[in-house]
């Protein structure tokens, strides 16, 4: 063991002299769980019951993982280090000009350095090595060790979530393709409404340029803030409040009337809204919004179009482009984009948790009333206190897309109001709203 470690560390320190110290620091902060040997035709490491690689056919498995990257690609990215097998397969390709290996678990990598020879790839001049968390986003055309998506350290949770979201995208896009005919029928049924209603672009006026705008999502932490939101909205010149559709129930129950409500999902019907809502409420909707909801809406309606693959197909079908809002799976995306397009210089997010808090996913709704209940998820993320909390895979994808949106709008300040849910990259915590 000492012989392997000495040679591996020598190779590491020669090329990346500061990396070993950082790896050690993070490994001490986030140590490994139970470590065992999984025996088979070859054998591998097992960490908290998760096998790092196959114990019967490591090379065959490595070939499959390497196959995630197209052979013609020359600049390669690998997430996770495994036992070094995938690295060697990728470096054996004649087209490979560079290979960047992104470490997903610092303590695990240090353990691998002790038990096996990693010098063949560590010494290769084409290889770059770093901790995954040192980059803000992932690279396209990557490969990753599946086991390390489970074993990723808390330090690398943001990159892990982006990897999972990207890997899920093929399935999600296929679902969109399968649903497209039915969705185009919904858009056609809304044709008259789209023609008669105002376009959301009419709201993109500079009247509130640089102004603070609030966006209320439906996460559990919204309920913690309702009394203070009500008090603040009662003051003169209170910030504009944009609510996502499912947040309306909790807001109205607390005596808070938002300035605008945004809905996009055809599954959100009028049953999701309180019957005694104010008749003056303004609604922003999309071609795929539920027709029965639109017919039951008494107040002003503004139509929008989206930017997601499905929404782009709908736009092409309808021949409409004006009034586009960012869409990426969750209604929070167009709600935030609406705030920005209305000229916000500061956007404050309420209930943007992307996680379960006290076994709930939504404010104003019982556990499981909207989506799976808390017993049906095995996914986790970190909250603003650094604690593991339950979440859903689609929540993590929505979070990733919101973070990417925020990164593209550096001219706007974004603030989060609770540490109980997932931190949102690119936001700061608003001290006046924290408990």
TIKOLNU-972243 format. One record per residue: residue in three letters; x, z, y negated of N, C-alpha, C in turn. Coordinates in steps of 0.2 Angstrom, whole numbers, padded with zeros to 4 digits, always signed. Example, Ala and Ser with C-alpha at 12.3 -4.5 7.8 and 13.67 -1.06 7.14 Angstrom:
ALA+0066+0039+0028+0062+0039+0022+0066+0039+0016/SER+0064+0035+0011+0068+0036+0005+0064+0039+0000/
This chain:
UNK+0004+0000+0006+0000+0000+0000+0004+0000-0006/UNK+0009+0004-0007+0014+0005-0012+0017-0002-0014/UNK+0019-0005-0008+0023-0012-0009+0018-0017-0012/UNK+0012-0017-0010+0007-0022-0013+0007-0020-0020/UNK+0005-0014-0022+0004-0012-0029+0010-0013-0033/UNK+0016-0012-0031+0022-0013-0035+0022-0020-0037/UNK+0022-0025-0032+0022-0032-0033+0017-0034-0038/UNK+0011-0032-0037+0005-0034-0041+0006-0032-0048/UNK+0007-0026-0049+0008-0023-0055+0014-0026-0059/UNK+0019-0028-0056+0025-0031-0059+0023-0038-0062/UNK+0019-0042-0057+0016-0048-0060+0011-0048-0066/UNK+0007-0042-0065+0002-0041-0071+0006-0039-0077/UNK+0011-0035-0077+0014-0033-0083+0018-0038-0086/UNK+0021-0042-0082+0025-0048-0085+0021-0052-0089/UNK+0015-0054-0087+0011-0059-0090+0006-0056-0095/UNK+0003-0050-0094-0002-0047-0098+0000-0039-0099/UNK+0005-0038-0103+0008-0031-0103+0003-0026-0105/UNK-0002-0027-0109-0006-0022-0112-0012-0021-0107/UNK-0013-0026-0103-0020-0026-0099-0020-0020-0094/UNK-0014-0018-0091-0014-0013-0086-0017-0006-0089/UNK-0014-0005-0095-0016+0002-0098-0023+0002-0100/UNK-0026-0004-0102-0033-0004-0103-0038-0003-0097/UNK-0035-0007-0092-0039-0006-0085-0039+0001-0083/UNK-0033+0005-0084-0033+0012-0082-0038+0016-0086/UNK-0038+0015-0092-0042+0019-0097-0050+0018-0095/UNK-0052+0012-0094-0059+0011-0092-0060+0013-0085/UNK-0056+0012-0080-0057+0015-0074-0058+0022-0073/UNK-0054+0026-0078-0055+0033-0078-0062+0035-0081/UNK-0064+0031-0085-0071+0032-0088-0076+0030-0083/UNK-0075+0025-0079-0080+0023-0075-0077+0022-0068/UNK-0076+0027-0064-0073+0027-0058-0077+0024-0052/UNK-0074+0022-0047-0078+0019-0041-0082+0025-0038/UNK-0087+0023-0034-0091+0027-0030-0087+0027-0023/UNK-0091+0029-0018-0088+0029-0011-0085+0023-0009/UNK-0079+0023-0006-0075+0017-0004-0074+0018+0003/UNK-0076+0012+0007-0075+0012+0014-0072+0005+0016/UNK-0070+0005+0022-0068-0002+0025-0073-0004+0030/UNK-0075-0011+0028-0080-0014+0033-0077-0018+0038/UNK-0077-0016+0044-0073-0020+0049-0077-0026+0052/UNK-0074-0031+0054-0077-0037+0057-0071-0041+0060/UNK-0072-0047+0060-0067-0052+0062-0061-0052+0057/UNK-0062-0050+0051-0057-0049+0046-0057-0042+0043/UNK-0062-0040+0040-0063-0034+0037-0063-0035+0029/UNK-0066-0030+0026-0066-0030+0018-0067-0023+0016/UNK-0067-0023+0009-0069-0016+0006-0077-0016+0005/UNK-0079-0009+0006-0086-0008+0004-0086-0002-0001/UNK-0090-0004-0006-0090+0001-0012-0098+0003-0013/UNK-0099+0009-0012-0106+0012-0012-0111+0008-0008/UNK-0108+0006-0002-0112+0002+0003-0112-0006+0002/UNK-0109-0008-0004-0109-0015-0005-0102-0018-0003/UNK-0103-0023+0001-0097-0027+0004-0094-0031-0002/UNK-0088-0031-0003-0084-0035-0008-0084-0042-0006/UNK-0083-0043+0000-0083-0050+0003-0086-0050+0010/UNK-0086-0056+0013-0088-0056+0020-0083-0053+0024/UNK-0085-0050+0030-0080-0046+0034-0079-0051+0040/UNK-0082-0057+0041-0081-0061+0046-0078-0068+0044/UNK-0080-0070+0038-0078-0077+0036-0076-0077+0029/UNK-0071-0074+0027-0069-0073+0020-0068-0080+0017/UNK-0064-0085+0020-0062-0091+0017-0068-0096+0017/UNK-0073-0095+0022-0079-0100+0021-0083-0097+0016/UNK-0084-0091+0015-0088-0088+0009-0084-0090+0002/UNK-0078-0089+0002-0074-0091-0004-0075-0099-0006/UNK-0075-0103-0001-0076-0110-0002-0083-0111-0005/UNK-0088-0108-0003-0095-0108-0005-0095-0106-0013/UNK-0092-0100-0014-0092-0098-0021-0088-0102-0026/UNK-0083-0105-0023-0079-0110-0027-0083-0116-0029/UNK-0087-0118-0024-0092-0124-0025-0097-0123-0030/UNK-0098-0117-0033-0102-0116-0039-0099-0120-0045/UNK-0093-0122-0045-0090-0126-0050-0089-0133-0048/UNK-0091-0138-0052-0090-0145-0050-0083-0147-0049/UNK-0081-0151-0044-0074-0152-0043-0070-0156-0049/UNK-0074-0159-0053-0071-0163-0058-0069-0159-0064/UNK-0071-0153-0064-0070-0148-0070-0063-0146-0070/UNK-0060-0146-0076-0053-0144-0076-0051-0137-0079/UNK-0056-0135-0083-0055-0128-0086-0060-0123-0083/UNK-0058-0119-0078-0062-0115-0074-0063-0108-0076/UNK-0069-0105-0075-0070-0098-0076-0073-0095-0070/UNK-0070-0089-0068-0072-0085-0062-0073-0078-0064/UNK-0079-0076-0063-0081-0069-0065-0081-0064-0058/UNK-0077-0059-0059-0075-0055-0053-0069-0057-0050/UNK-0066-0053-0046-0059-0054-0043-0059-0054-0036/UNK-0064-0051-0033-0064-0051-0025-0058-0048-0022/UNK-0056-0052-0017-0049-0051-0014-0044-0056-0015/UNK-0046-0060-0020-0042-0066-0022-0043-0072-0019/UNK-0048-0073-0014-0049-0079-0010-0051-0085-0014/UNK-0056-0083-0019-0059-0089-0023-0054-0092-0028/UNK-0050-0087-0030-0045-0090-0035-0040-0095-0032/UNK-0038-0093-0026-0034-0098-0022-0037-0105-0021/UNK-0043-0104-0019-0047-0111-0018-0048-0115-0024/UNK-0049-0112-0030-0050-0115-0036-0043-0118-0038/UNK-0038-0114-0037-0031-0116-0039-0028-0122-0035/UNK-0031-0123-0029-0029-0128-0024-0031-0135-0026/UNK-0036-0135-0031-0039-0141-0033-0034-0145-0038/UNK-0033-0151-0037-0028-0155-0041-0030-0155-0048/UNK-0037-0155-0049-0040-0156-0056-0039-0149-0060/UNK-0038-0144-0057-0038-0137-0061-0032-0137-0065/UNK-0033-0137-0072-0028-0136-0077-0028-0129-0079/UNK-0033-0125-0079-0033-0118-0081-0039-0114-0077/UNK-0037-0108-0076-0042-0104-0073-0042-0097-0076/UNK-0048-0095-0079-0048-0089-0082-0052-0084-0078/UNK-0049-0079-0076-0052-0074-0071-0055-0068-0076/UNK-0061-0067-0075-0064-0061-0080-0066-0055-0075/UNK-0062-0050-0076-0063-0044-0072-0070-0040-0074/UNK-0074-0039-0069-0080-0036-0070-0080-0029-0068/UNK-0076-0026-0064-0075-0019-0063-0068-0017-0063/UNK-0066-0013-0068-0059-0012-0069-0056-0008-0063/UNK-0060-0002-0061-0057+0002-0056-0057-0002-0049/UNK-0062-0006-0048-0061-0010-0042-0055-0015-0042/UNK-0054-0018-0047-0048-0022-0047-0042-0018-0046/UNK-0041-0012-0049-0035-0008-0048-0035-0006-0040/UNK-0040-0005-0037-0040-0004-0030-0038-0010-0026/UNK-0040-0016-0028-0038-0022-0024-0030-0023-0025/UNK-0028-0021-0031-0021-0022-0032-0017-0017-0027/UNK-0020-0012-0025-0016-0007-0020-0016-0009-0013/UNK-0022-0013-0011-0023-0014-0004-0021-0021-0002/UNK-0020-0026-0006-0019-0033-0004-0014-0037-0009/UNK-0011-0042-0007-0006-0046-0011-0010-0050-0015/UNK-0010-0049-0022-0013-0054-0027-0008-0058-0031/UNK-0002-0058-0029+0003-0061-0033+0002-0069-0033/UNK+0000-0072-0027+0000-0079-0027-0004-0082-0033/UNK-0010-0079-0035-0013-0081-0041-0012-0078-0047/UNK-0009-0072-0047-0007-0068-0053-0001-0072-0056/UNK+0003-0075-0052+0009-0078-0055+0008-0085-0056/UNK+0003-0088-0055+0001-0095-0056+0001-0096-0064/UNK+0004-0100-0067+0005-0101-0074-0002-0104-0077/UNK-0006-0106-0073-0013-0109-0075-0018-0103-0076/UNK-0016-0097-0073-0021-0092-0073-0021-0088-0080/UNK-0027-0086-0082-0027-0081-0088-0032-0076-0085/UNK-0031-0070-0087-0034-0064-0085-0036-0059-0090/UNK-0042-0057-0090-0044-0052-0095-0051-0048-0092/UNK-0052-0043-0096-0059-0039-0094-0064-0043-0097/UNK-0070-0044-0093-0075-0049-0095-0078-0046-0102/UNK-0079-0040-0103-0082-0037-0109-0078-0039-0115/UNK-0072-0042-0115-0068-0043-0121-0071-0050-0124/UNK-0075-0053-0121-0078-0059-0124-0086-0058-0124/UNK-0089-0061-0130-0096-0059-0131-0101-0063-0127/UNK-0099-0068-0124-0104-0072-0120-0100-0075-0114/UNK-0104-0078-0110-0101-0081-0104-0099-0089-0105/UNK-0095-0092-0101-0093-0099-0101-0098-0103-0096/UNK-0099-0109-0098-0103-0113-0094-0099-0115-0088/UNK-0102-0118-0083-0099-0120-0077-0094-0115-0074/UNK-0097-0109-0073-0093-0104-0070-0094-0103-0062/UNK-0090-0099-0059-0092-0096-0052-0091-0088-0053/UNK-0094-0085-0048-0094-0078-0049-0095-0075-0041/UNK-0091-0069-0040-0092-0066-0034-0099-0062-0034/UNK-0104-0064-0030-0110-0061-0030-0110-0053-0030/UNK-0106-0051-0025-0105-0043-0025-0104-0040-0031/UNK-0100-0043-0035-0098-0040-0042-0103-0040-0047/UNK-0108-0044-0046-0114-0043-0050-0117-0037-0049/UNK-0117-0034-0043-0119-0027-0041-0114-0022-0043/UNK-0108-0023-0042-0103-0018-0043-0100-0018-0050/UNK-0102-0022-0055-0100-0023-0062-0100-0016-0065/UNK-0095-0014-0068-0094-0007-0072-0099-0007-0078/UNK-0101-0002-0080-0105-0001-0086-0102-0004-0092/UNK-0095-0005-0092-0091-0008-0098-0093-0015-0098/UNK-0095-0018-0093-0096-0025-0092-0103-0027-0091/UNK-0108-0023-0093-0115-0024-0091-0118-0029-0095/UNK-0116-0031-0102-0118-0036-0106-0117-0043-0103/UNK-0110-0044-0100-0108-0050-0097-0112-0051-0091/UNK-0113-0045-0087-0116-0046-0081-0123-0048-0082/UNK-0127-0046-0087-0134-0048-0088-0134-0055-0090/UNK-0129-0058-0093-0129-0065-0095-0127-0069-0089/UNK-0123-0067-0085-0122-0070-0079-0128-0071-0074/UNK-0132-0065-0074-0138-0065-0070-0143-0070-0073/UNK-0144-0070-0079-0149-0074-0083-0147-0081-0082/UNK-0141-0083-0082-0139-0090-0081-0140-0092-0074/UNK-0139-0088-0069-0140-0090-0062-0147-0090-0061/UNK-0151-0087-0064-0159-0087-0063-0162-0093-0067/UNK-0158-0096-0071-0161-0102-0075-0163-0108-0071/UNK-0160-0109-0066-0162-0115-0062-0169-0114-0059/UNK-0170-0108-0056-0176-0106-0053-0182-0106-0059/UNK-0180-0103-0065-0185-0103-0070-0187-0110-0072/UNK-0182-0114-0073-0183-0121-0076-0187-0125-0071/UNK-0186-0124-0064-0190-0127-0059-0197-0125-0059/UNK-0198-0118-0061-0205-0116-0062-0209-0119-0068/UNK-0205-0120-0073-0208-0124-0079-0210-0131-0077/UNK-0206-0134-0073-0207-0141-0071-0214-0141-0067/UNK-0214-0136-0062-0220-0136-0058-0226-0135-0062/UNK-0226-0131-0067-0232-0129-0071-0233-0134-0077/UNK-0229-0138-0078-0230-0143-0084-0237-0146-0084/UNK-0239-0149-0079-0246-0153-0079-0251-0148-0081/UNK-0251-0142-0079-0256-0137-0081-0256-0135-0088/UNK-0249-0134-0090-0248-0132-0097-0250-0138-0102/UNK-0249-0144-0100-0251-0150-0105-0258-0150-0105/UNK-0262-0148-0100-0269-0148-0100-0271-0142-0105/UNK-0268-0137-0105-0269-0131-0110-0268-0134-0117/UNK-0263-0137-0118-0261-0140-0125-0266-0145-0127/UNK-0269-0149-0123-0274-0154-0124-0280-0150-0126/UNK-0282-0145-0123-0288-0141-0124-0288-0138-0131/UNK-0282-0137-0134-0281-0134-0140-0280-0139-0146/UNK-0281-0145-0144-0279-0151-0149-0283-0150-0155/UNK-0290-0149-0155-0294-0148-0161-0292-0142-0165/UNK-0290-0137-0162-0288-0131-0166-0282-0132-0169/UNK-0277-0135-0166-0270-0137-0169-0271-0141-0175/UNK-0276-0146-0175-0277-0151-0180-0280-0147-0186/UNK-0285-0142-0185-0289-0139-0190-0285-0133-0193/UNK-0281-0130-0190-0278-0124-0192-0272-0125-0197/UNK-0270-0120-0201-0264-0121-0205-0258-0121-0201/UNK-0253-0124-0203-0247-0124-0199-0243-0118-0202/UNK-0239-0115-0197-0235-0109-0198-0230-0111-0203/UNK-0228-0117-0204-0223-0119-0209-0225-0117-0216/UNK-0232-0116-0217-0234-0114-0224-0232-0107-0225/UNK-0230-0103-0220-0228-0096-0221-0220-0096-0223/UNK-0217-0102-0222-0210-0102-0223-0208-0102-0230/UNK-0211-0099-0234-0210-0099-0242-0205-0094-0243/UNK-0201-0095-0249-0196-0090-0251-0199-0084-0254/UNK-0205-0082-0254-0208-0077-0257-0205-0070-0255/UNK-0203-0070-0249-0200-0063-0247-0193-0064-0246/UNK-0190-0069-0249-0182-0070-0248-0178-0064-0249/UNK-0174-0062-0244-0170-0056-0244-0174-0050-0243/UNK-0180-0050-0242-0184-0044-0241-0184-0041-0234/UNK-0185-0035-0233-0185-0032-0227-0192-0033-0223/UNK-0191-0036-0217-0197-0037-0213-0196-0033-0206/UNK-0202-0030-0204-0202-0027-0198-0205-0031-0192/UNK-0203-0030-0186-0206-0034-0181-0207-0028-0175/UNK-0213-0028-0173-0215-0023-0168-0216-0026-0162/UNK-0212-0025-0157-0213-0027-0150-0217-0021-0146/UNK-0218-0022-0140-0222-0017-0136-0218-0012-0132/UNK-0212-0012-0133-0208-0007-0128-0210+0000-0130/UNK-0209+0005-0125-0211+0011-0125-0209+0015-0131/UNK-0203+0014-0134-0201+0017-0140-0205+0016-0146/UNK-0209+0011-0146-0214+0009-0152-0218+0016-0153/UNK-0221+0019-0148-0225+0024-0148-0222+0030-0152/UNK-0216+0031-0151-0212+0036-0155-0212+0035-0162/UNK-0213+0029-0164-0212+0027-0171-0218+0027-0175/UNK-0224+0026-0172-0230+0025-0175-0232+0029-0181/UNK-0231+0036-0180-0233+0040-0186-0229+0038-0192/UNK-0222+0037-0191-0218+0035-0197-0220+0028-0200/UNK-0221+0023-0195-0223+0017-0197-0229+0017-0202/UNK-0234+0021-0199-0241+0022-0203-0239+0024-0210/UNK-0235+0030-0210-0234+0033-0217-0230+0028-0221/UNK-0226+0024-0219-0222+0019-0223-0226+0013-0225/UNK-0231+0011-0221-0235+0005-0223-0240+0007-0228/UNK-0241+0014-0229-0246+0016-0234-0243+0016-0241/UNK-0236+0015-0241-0233+0016-0248-0233+0009-0251/UNK-0233+0008-0258-0233+0002-0261-0227-0002-0259/UNK-0227-0009-0259-0222-0013-0258-0219-0012-0251/UNK-0223-0010-0246-0221-0009-0239-0218-0015-0236/UNK-0213-0015-0232-0211-0021-0228-0217-0025-0225/UNK-0216-0031-0224-0221-0035-0220-0220-0033-0213/UNK-0225-0032-0209-0225-0030-0202-0228-0036-0198/UNK-0224-0039-0194-0226-0044-0189-0226-0041-0182/UNK-0232-0041-0179-0233-0038-0172-0233-0044-0167/UNK-0230-0042-0161-0231-0047-0155-0238-0045-0152/UNK-0241-0049-0149-0248-0049-0147-0250-0042-0143/UNK-0246-0040-0138-0248-0034-0134-0246-0028-0138/UNK-0243-0028-0144-0242-0022-0148-0248-0020-0152/UNK-0252-0025-0153-0258-0024-0157-0262-0018-0155/UNK-0263-0017-0149-0267-0012-0146-0265-0005-0149/UNK-0258-0004-0148-0255+0003-0150-0255+0003-0157/UNK-0254-0002-0161-0254-0002-0168-0261+0000-0171/UNK-0266-0003-0169-0272-0002-0172-0275+0005-0170/UNK-0273+0007-0164-0275+0014-0162-0272+0019-0166/UNK-0266+0018-0169-0263+0022-0173-0265+0021-0181/UNK-0269+0017-0182-0272+0016-0189-0267+0011-0193/UNK-0263+0007-0189-0258+0002-0193-0261-0005-0192/UNK-0262-0008-0197-0264-0015-0197-0258-0020-0199/UNK-0255-0024-0194-0250-0028-0196-0252-0034-0200/UNK-0247-0037-0203-0248-0042-0208-0249-0049-0204/UNK-0246-0049-0198-0246-0055-0194-0246-0053-0187/UNK-0249-0057-0182-0249-0056-0175-0246-0063-0172/UNK-0242-0062-0168-0239-0068-0164-0241-0068-0157/UNK-0243-0074-0154-0245-0074-0147-0243-0081-0145/UNK-0240-0082-0139-0238-0088-0136-0240-0090-0129/UNK-0241-0084-0125-0243-0085-0118-0250-0087-0116/UNK-0251-0092-0112-0258-0093-0111-0262-0088-0107/UNK-0258-0083-0104-0261-0078-0100-0263-0072-0104/UNK-0261-0072-0110-0264-0067-0115-0271-0069-0118/UNK-0276-0066-0115-0283-0068-0117-0285-0063-0122/UNK-0291-0064-0124-0295-0059-0129-0295-0052-0126/UNK-0295-0052-0120-0296-0045-0117-0290-0041-0118/UNK-0284-0043-0121-0278-0039-0122-0279-0036-0130/UNK-0284-0038-0133-0285-0036-0140-0291-0032-0141/UNK-0290-0027-0145-0296-0022-0147-0302-0026-0150/UNK-0308-0025-0148-0313-0028-0150-0315-0027-0158/UNK-0313-0021-0160-0314-0019-0167-0309-0020-0172/UNK-0305-0025-0170-0299-0027-0175-0302-0030-0181/UNK-0298-0029-0187-0300-0031-0193-0301-0039-0193/UNK-0306-0041-0196-0307-0048-0196-0302-0052-0200/UNK-0298-0049-0205-0294-0052-0209-0287-0053-0206/UNK-0286-0051-0200-0279-0052-0196-0277-0059-0196/UNK-0271-0060-0197-0268-0067-0197-0265-0068-0190/UNK-0266-0074-0187-0263-0075-0180-0258-0081-0180/UNK-0253-0081-0178-0248-0086-0177-0248-0088-0169/UNK-0250-0094-0167-0250-0096-0160-0247-0102-0159/UNK-0247-0104-0152-0243-0110-0150-0248-0115-0146/UNK-0247-0121-0145-0251-0125-0141-0253-0122-0134/UNK-0249-0118-0131-0250-0115-0124-0254-0109-0125/UNK-0256-0106-0131-0259-0100-0131-0266-0101-0128/UNK-0269-0095-0126-0275-0095-0123-0281-0098-0127/UNK-0285-0103-0125-0290-0105-0129-0296-0100-0131/UNK-0297-0096-0126-0303-0091-0127-0301-0086-0132/UNK-0294-0084-0132-0292-0080-0137-0292-0083-0144/UNK-0291-0089-0145-0291-0092-0151-0298-0093-0154/UNK-0303-0094-0149-0310-0095-0151-0313-0088-0154/UNK-0310-0083-0151-0313-0076-0152-0309-0073-0159/UNK-0304-0077-0161-0300-0074-0167-0304-0075-0173/UNK-0306-0070-0177-0310-0071-0183-0306-0073-0189/UNK-0299-0070-0189-0296-0071-0195-0292-0078-0196/UNK-0288-0079-0201-0284-0085-0202-0279-0086-0196/UNK-0279-0093-0194-0274-0095-0188-0269-0100-0191/UNK-0263-0099-0188-0257-0103-0190-0254-0106-0184/UNK-0254-0112-0183-0251-0115-0177-0244-0116-0178/UNK-0240-0116-0172-0233-0117-0172-0231-0121-0166/UNK-0225-0123-0165-0222-0126-0159-0216-0123-0158/UNK-0214-0123-0151-0208-0120-0149-0202-0124-0148/UNK-0197-0121-0145-0190-0124-0144-0188-0123-0137/UNK-0192-0120-0132-0190-0119-0125-0191-0126-0122/UNK-0188-0127-0116-0189-0133-0112-0196-0135-0111/UNK-0200-0130-0110-0207-0131-0109-0211-0133-0115/UNK-0209-0129-0121-0212-0131-0127-0210-0138-0130/UNK-0204-0140-0128-0201-0146-0131-0205-0152-0127/UNK-0207-0151-0121-0211-0156-0117-0218-0156-0120/UNK-0221-0150-0122-0227-0150-0126-0227-0153-0132/UNK-0222-0152-0136-0221-0155-0143-0221-0163-0142/UNK-0217-0165-0137-0217-0172-0136-0223-0175-0134/UNK-0227-0172-0130-0234-0174-0128-0239-0174-0133/UNK-0238-0169-0138-0243-0169-0144-0240-0173-0150/UNK-0234-0175-0150-0231-0178-0156-0231-0174-0162/UNK-0229-0167-0161-0229-0162-0166-0222-0159-0166/UNK-0219-0159-0173-0213-0156-0173-0213-0150-0179/UNK-0217-0151-0184-0217-0146-0190-0219-0139-0187/UNK-0216-0135-0190-0218-0128-0189-0215-0125-0183/UNK-0208-0126-0181-0205-0124-0175-0203-0117-0176/UNK-0204-0113-0171-0201-0106-0170-0198-0106-0163/UNK-0192-0102-0164-0188-0101-0158-0192-0098-0152/UNK-0192-0101-0146-0195-0098-0140-0190-0098-0134/UNK-0190-0092-0131-0185-0092-0125-0188-0087-0120/UNK-0194-0087-0119-0197-0083-0114-0202-0077-0116/UNK-0200-0074-0121-0204-0068-0123-0207-0069-0130/UNK-0212-0066-0132-0215-0067-0138-0211-0064-0144/UNK-0206-0060-0142-0202-0057-0147-0198-0062-0151/UNK-0196-0067-0147-0192-0072-0150-0195-0076-0156/UNK-0201-0079-0155-0204-0082-0161-0206-0077-0166/UNK-0207-0071-0164-0209-0066-0170-0203-0064-0174/UNK-0197-0064-0171-0191-0063-0175-0189-0069-0179/UNK-0190-0075-0176-0188-0081-0179-0193-0082-0185/UNK-0199-0080-0185-0204-0080-0190-0202-0076-0196/UNK-0199-0070-0194-0197-0066-0200-0191-0069-0203/UNK-0187-0072-0200-0181-0075-0203-0183-0081-0207/UNK-0187-0085-0204-0190-0091-0208-0194-0089-0214/UNK-0197-0083-0214-0200-0081-0220-0196-0078-0225/UNK-0189-0078-0224-0184-0076-0229-0182-0069-0228/UNK-0182-0066-0222-0180-0059-0222-0172-0059-0222/UNK-0170-0054-0226-0163-0053-0226-0161-0047-0222/UNK-0166-0043-0220-0166-0037-0215-0172-0037-0211/UNK-0170-0037-0204-0176-0037-0199-0175-0031-0195/UNK-0180-0027-0195-0180-0020-0192-0185-0021-0186/UNK-0182-0019-0180-0185-0020-0173-0188-0013-0171/UNK-0194-0013-0169-0197-0008-0166-0200-0009-0159/UNK-0199-0005-0154-0201-0006-0147-0197-0012-0144/UNK-0191-0014-0146-0188-0019-0143-0183-0016-0138/UNK-0186-0013-0132-0182-0009-0128-0179-0013-0122/UNK-0183-0018-0119-0180-0021-0113-0179-0017-0107/UNK-0182-0011-0107-0181-0007-0102-0187-0002-0101/UNK-0187+0002-0095-0192+0007-0094-0190+0013-0098/UNK-0194+0016-0101-0193+0023-0104-0198+0028-0102/UNK-0196+0033-0099-0201+0038-0096-0206+0034-0091/UNK-0204+0030-0087-0208+0026-0082-0213+0022-0085/UNK-0212+0019-0091-0217+0015-0094-0213+0009-0097/UNK-0216+0003-0097-0213-0003-0100-0216-0005-0107/UNK-0222-0003-0108-0226-0005-0114-0229+0001-0118/UNK-0229+0001-0124-0233+0006-0128-0241+0004-0128/UNK-0245+0009-0127-0252+0007-0128-0255+0005-0121/UNK-0251+0004-0116-0253+0002-0109-0251+0007-0104/UNK-0255+0007-0099-0253+0012-0093-0247+0008-0089/UNK-0244+0012-0086-0238+0010-0081-0241+0005-0076/UNK-0239-0002-0076-0241-0007-0072-0247-0011-0074/UNK-0250-0009-0080-0255-0012-0083-0253-0019-0085/UNK-0247-0020-0088-0244-0026-0090-0238-0027-0086/UNK-0238-0031-0081-0232-0032-0077-0231-0026-0072/UNK-0225-0027-0068-0224-0022-0063-0223-0015-0065/UNK-0225-0010-0061-0224-0003-0063-0217-0001-0061/UNK-0216+0005-0063-0209+0008-0063-0206+0008-0056/UNK-0210+0008-0051-0208+0009-0044-0206+0003-0041/UNK-0207-0003-0045-0206-0010-0042-0200-0013-0044/UNK-0195-0009-0047-0189-0013-0050-0183-0009-0047/UNK-0178-0013-0045-0171-0010-0043-0166-0012-0048/UNK-0168-0015-0054-0163-0018-0059-0162-0012-0064/UNK-0156-0012-0067-0154-0007-0071-0150-0010-0077/UNK-0150-0006-0083-0146-0008-0088-0144-0001-0092/UNK-0140-0001-0097-0138+0005-0100-0142+0005-0107/UNK-0144+0012-0108-0148+0013-0115-0143+0014-0120/UNK-0145+0016-0126-0140+0017-0132-0137+0024-0131/UNK-0138+0028-0126-0134+0034-0125-0129+0033-0119/UNK-0129+0027-0116-0124+0025-0111-0127+0027-0104/UNK-0133+0029-0104-0136+0031-0098-0140+0025-0094/UNK-0139+0025-0087-0143+0020-0084-0150+0021-0084/UNK-0154+0015-0085-0161+0015-0086-0164+0009-0082/UNK-0170+0010-0079-0173+0005-0075-0175-0001-0080/UNK-0175-0007-0077-0177-0013-0081-0180-0018-0076/UNK-0181-0024-0079-0183-0030-0075-0179-0035-0077/UNK-0178-0040-0072-0173-0046-0073-0175-0050-0079/UNK-0182-0051-0079-0184-0055-0085-0183-0052-0092/UNK-0184-0045-0092-0182-0041-0098-0175-0043-0100/UNK-0170-0043-0095-0163-0044-0097-0162-0051-0099/UNK-0166-0056-0097-0165-0063-0099-0168-0063-0106/UNK-0173-0060-0108-0176-0060-0114-0171-0057-0119/UNK-0168-0051-0117-0163-0048-0121-0157-0053-0123/UNK-0154-0056-0118-0149-0061-0118-0150-0066-0124/UNK-0156-0069-0123-0158-0074-0128-0159-0071-0135/UNK-0162-0065-0136-0162-0062-0142-0155-0061-0145/UNK-0151-0059-0141-0144-0057-0144-0141-0064-0146/UNK-0142-0069-0142-0139-0076-0144-0142-0078-0151/UNK-0148-0077-0151-0152-0079-0158-0149-0075-0164/UNK-0148-0069-0163-0145-0065-0168-0138-0067-0170/UNK-0134-0069-0165-0127-0071-0166-0127-0077-0170/UNK-0132-0081-0170-0133-0088-0174-0135-0087-0181/UNK-0137-0080-0183-0140-0079-0189-0136-0073-0193/UNK-0130-0074-0194-0126-0069-0197-0128-0067-0204/UNK-0132-0071-0207-0134-0070-0214-0139-0065-0214/UNK-0142-0063-0209-0148-0058-0208-0145-0052-0205/UNK-0147-0046-0208-0145-0040-0205-0151-0038-0200/UNK-0149-0036-0194-0154-0034-0189-0153-0027-0187/UNK-0158-0023-0187-0158-0016-0185-0162-0014-0179/UNK-0160-0010-0175-0164-0007-0170-0166+0000-0172/UNK-0171+0003-0169-0174+0009-0171-0174+0014-0165/UNK-0172+0013-0160-0172+0018-0154-0166+0017-0150/UNK-0163+0022-0147-0157+0022-0143-0160+0023-0135/UNK-0166+0024-0135-0169+0025-0128-0169+0018-0124/UNK-0170+0013-0127-0169+0006-0123-0162+0003-0123/UNK-0162-0003-0121-0155-0006-0121-0153-0008-0128/UNK-0146-0006-0129-0143-0009-0135-0144-0016-0136/UNK-0145-0019-0142-0145-0026-0143-0139-0028-0147/UNK-0135-0032-0144-0129-0034-0147-0131-0038-0154/UNK-0127-0036-0159-0128-0039-0166-0132-0035-0170/UNK-0135-0030-0167-0139-0025-0172-0135-0019-0173/UNK-0138-0015-0178-0135-0009-0179-0141-0004-0179/UNK-0140+0002-0177-0145+0007-0177-0147+0009-0184/UNK-0154+0009-0186-0156+0011-0192-0157+0019-0192/UNK-0152+0022-0196-0152+0030-0195-0158+0033-0198/UNK-0162+0030-0202-0168+0033-0205-0174+0033-0200/UNK-0173+0029-0194-0178+0029-0189-0176+0032-0183/UNK-0170+0034-0182-0168+0038-0176-0170+0045-0176/UNK-0172+0047-0170-0174+0055-0169-0168+0059-0170/
